[in-house]
C-alpha cells in the first residue's frame, strides 16, 4: 500500500505510521515479558497495567483510528483500480492479519510493475565466463539457498530473487521504490550511512547477524562496481545459517548415497 501511495507523491503516512508501529511493537513486547514473569505482587501488576498495558491498548486504538480515518480514505481517493489489483495479488506474500479474505473480491488484473525489457526465451546472455538463457538465470537464482536484493546507484530497488526458503517477504511493489522507504524510520540513517560509505569507496562490505523467529540470520551488503570501479549499486544477501551452524564432523561426496538412504 505504501509503495503505491509513494507513486502519487504521498509519503507522510508510511513514515509516521511505520514509526508508530515500532512503538506499538515495543509496548506489546514489554507487556509479553511482564506477563511471562512469575511471582509479581498485586502492586507490581498495577504498575505494569498503568505503565505498559494501558499505553499499549491506547497505541493500538490510535493506530486503528489512523488507518480507518486517514490512511484508507486517502488510499481510496489516490489509488487506481489497477493498483488495488496489484495490492490484492501481492498481499498473500506477507499474509493477512486476522482473516484471509480470498473470496468475494474480484480485482482487475494488475499490470506487472517490473518494467523490464523482454528477452527471447532462447536468447542467451553472454558473460565473460559463459552464457545463460533467461530461464536458466531465473532457475539459478531460485535455487540459491539465500535471498538476493539489488539496489541501483540511485538507491532504487531493481531486483530480488524468489527462492523457496526466503527469510524476508518481498513483493513486486518494492521494485522501483527508494530503498530508504523499505526500512523502518529508526534504521533509515544506518541504511543511508552504508550507501554513502559504498558510494564514496570507504567500504565495500557491511554485515550483520540476528536471531529471527528462532533462526540465525546472516545479512550482508556488497558494493557493486564496474570494471573501472564506479559504483553501480548495492547487493543485499540474506541467508538462514541455522542448519549450517549445527553441522559437525564431515560428510564427503562419496557418502551421498549412504546418507540419503539412512535418512
Secondary structure, DSSP 8 states (H G I E B T S, - for coil): -HHHHHHTT--HHHHHHHHHHHHHHHHHHHHHHHHH--S--HHHHHHHIIIIIHHHHHHHHHHHHHIIIIIHHHHHHH--HHHHHHHHHHHTTT--SS----SS--------S-------TT-EEEETTEEEEHHHHHHHHHHSSSEEEEEETTSBEEEE---SS-SS---GGGTTSBGGGGS-GGGHHHHHHHHHHHHHTS-SEEEEEEEETTEEEEEEEEEEE-TT--EEEEEEEEEE-HHHHT--S---GGGHHHHHHH-
